[in-house]
Amino acid sequence: MFEKFAAKAGALAVIVLIALAVGGVIGDKVSDVQNGERIATLETQLGAARNAETLSTELAKRFSDYCGAIDAATQKQDAAIDALGKLAEAHEAAAAEAVARARSDSAAFQRDAAVILGKPAPAGVDACAAASAEFDKELRAERRGAKPR
């Protein structure tokens, strides 16, 4: 009886081993399918991450280029503003000089006018007509480019 039991136990052991082997093979195939899907998903994600990294690097370079362009434009604009400031200062100095020259010239004209107004009118001549004649004479001299007296 022990022999029958041993034969049955041996047959059962072989069946268990075959079942384990078949289960191992099936498990391995199922695992390969599942892992294959996971690997494909991970490879897709890795590719997307690499694309994102490339895009990020490209965008960072563009941003850096734009910052450099803005900095260069700002420096150019600052230089132009400085040049305009210096030009304005030069114009102000020239205007101040022109005002001083005009005041000086005006003083000379005012002295000439005082001389004319201080002249006595000739006897029998209307003072207004005489002053008008003197002004006309001075005006003609100025138009010819002659210096006033």
MIFI-606632 format. One record per atom (N, C-alpha, C): x, y, z; residue in one letter. Coordinates in steps of 0.05 Angstrom, whole numbers, plus 5000, padded with zeros to 4 digits. Layout:
N
XYZa ...
***
This chain:
149
501649775000m 500050005000m 501750255000m 503950215013f 505750445014f 506850504986f 507150304970e 508050334943e 506050484926e 503550424930k 501450564915k 501450854924k 501650884950f 501651154960f 504051314950f 506351184949a 508851314939a 508551374910a 507351184895a 506951234866a 505051464861a 502951464877k 501051684875k 502251944883k 503851934904a 505152174914a 507252274894a 508652084881g 510552164861g 509152284837g 506952164829a 505352264806a 504352544813a 503352564838l 502352824847l 504553034847l 506852954856a 509153144856a 509853234828a 509853044809v 510453114781v 508253304771v 505753244777i 503553424768i 503953694780i 504653704806v 504953964820v 507354114807v 509453964801l 511754094788l 511054194760l 509554034745i 508654114719i 506854364721i 505054354741a 503254584745a 504854834753a 506754794770l 508455024778l 510055124754l 511054944738a 512555034714a 510655174695a 508255064690v 506355194672v 505555464684v 505055464711g 504355714724g 506555914722g 509055824725g 511356004722g 511556114695g 511155944675v 511356044647v 509056234641v 506656164650i 504356344646i 504756604661i 505656584686g 506256824702g 508356994690g 510356864678d 512557014665d 511457154641d 509757024625k 508557144601k 506757384610k 505057334630v 503357554640v 505057784650v 507157714665s 508957924675s 510258074652s 511057924631d 512358054608d 510358254595d 507858164592v 505858344580v 505458594597v 505058544624q 504658774641q 507058954642q 509458834645n 511858994645n 512359124619n 511658994597g 511959114570g 510259364568g 507759344579e 506059584578e 507259804596e 508159724619r 509459924637r 511860044624r 513559884612i 515959974599i 515260164576i 513260094561a 512360274538a 511360544550a 509860524571t 508860774584t 511160944594t 513060804608l 515360954619l 517061074597l 517460924575e 518961024552e 517561274540e 514961264538t 513461494528t 513761734546t 513561674572q 513961894592q 516762004591q 518761824588l 521561914585l 521962094561l 520762004538g 520962164514g 519662434517g 517362444531a 515962704536a 517662874554a 518962754574a 520662904592a 523063014578a 524262854560r 526562954544r 525663184526r 523263154513n 522263374496n 521763624513n 520663584537a 520163814555a 522863944563a 524863784568e 527463884576e 528664044553e 528463934529t 529464074505t 527964334501t 525364324504l 523764564501l 524464764523l 524864674547s 525564844569s 528264984564s 530164824554t 532864934548t 532565144526t 531065084506e 530665264483e 529265524493e 527265494509l 525865734519l 527665894537l 529365764553a 531265904570a 533166064553a 534165944531k 535966084513k 534566324500k 532166284491r 530666514479r 530266734500r 529466654524f 529166854545f 531667014550f 533966864551s 536566994554s 537167184531s 536567094507d 537067264483d 535267514484d 532667484492y 530967714494y 531867904516y 532867794538c 533867974559c 536268124550c 538067994535g 540368124523g 539568344504g 537568284487a 536668494468a 535368724482a 533868674503i 532568894518i 534769054532i 536768924543d 538969064556d 540469244536d 541069134513a 542469294492a 540769534484a 538169484480a 536369704472a 536269914494a 536169824519t 536070014541t 538670184542t 540970054538q 543470204538q 543570404515q 542570324492k 542470504469k 540670734475k 538370684487q 536470894493q 537671084514q 538970974534d 540271134555d 542371314542d 543971214523a 545971374510a 544671594494a 542371534480a 540971744465a 539871954484a 538871874507i 537772074526i 540072244537i 542372124542d 544672284551d 545572484530d 545572394505a 546372574482a 544372804480a 541772734483l 539672944482l 539973144505l 540773044528g 541173224551g 543473414546g 545673304535k 547973474528k 547273684507k 545673594487l 544873774466l 543073994477l 541273924496a 539574114509a 541274314525a 543274214539e 545074394554e 546474594535e 547374484512a 548774664493a 546874874482a 544374784476h 542274974466h 541675184487h 541475104513e 540975294534e 543275494536e 545675404534a 548075584535a 547975774512a 547375674488a 547275844464a 544976044467a 542675964478a 540476144482a 541176354503a 542476284524a 543376474544a 545276684532a 547076584515e 548976764502e 547476954483e 545476844468a 543877014450a 542277224465a 541177144489v 539777334505v 541577554515v 543977484524a 545977684533a 546777864510a 547177754487r 547977914463r 545678104456r 543178004457a 540778164451a 540578394471a 541078334496r 540878554517r 543078754512r 545478664504s 547578854498s 546879024474s 545978894453d 545179044429d 542779234435d 540979134452s 538679304459s 539579554474s 541579514491a 542579754506a 543679964487a 545179864466a 546280054447a 543980194432a 541880044424f 539680164410f 538180354428f 537980284454q 536580464472q 538180724476q 540880704476r 542480954477r 542081124452r 542080984429d 541681134404d 538881264404d 536881124414a 534181234415a 534081474434a 535481454456a 535581674475a 536981914462a 539081864446v 540482084432v 538482224413v 537082054398i 535182164378i 533082324392i 531982204413l 529782344428l 530782594442l 533382594448g 534582834462g 535283064443g 535283004417k 535883224398k 533583424397k 534283664397p 532183864394p 531283874365p 528783914362a 527683934335a 528684204323a 529284194297p 530084444284p 527784654286p 528584894285a 526585104287a 524585084264a 522085104272g 519985094252g 519284814242g 520484614255v 519884334246v 518184204268v 516384044259d 514683894278d 516383674290d 516383644317a 517983444331a 517283154323a 514783104320c 513882834312c 514882764284c 514682954266a 515582904238a 518582864238a 520083024254a 522983004255a 523782724267a 522382634288a 523082374300a 522482154280a 520282174266s 519581974245s 521681964224s 522682194215a 524782204195a 527282074205a 528082124230e 530482004242e 530181694243e 527781604252f 527281314254f 527481194226f 526381324206d 526481214179d 529381194169d 530981404176k 533781404168k 535281174182k 534781124207e 536080904222e 535180634210e 532680614203l 531580364192l 532880304166l 533180504149r 534480464123r 537380374127r 538780494146a 541480414151a 541680124161a 539780044178e 539879764188e 539279574165e 537579644147r 536879464124r 539279434105r 540979644103r 543379624086r 545579474100r 545179414126g 547179264141g 549079454155g 548579704154a 550379894168a 549779874198a 551979914214k 551579914243k 550280174251k 548580144271p 547280394281p 549480564295p 548880824295r 550880994307r 551180954336r 
***
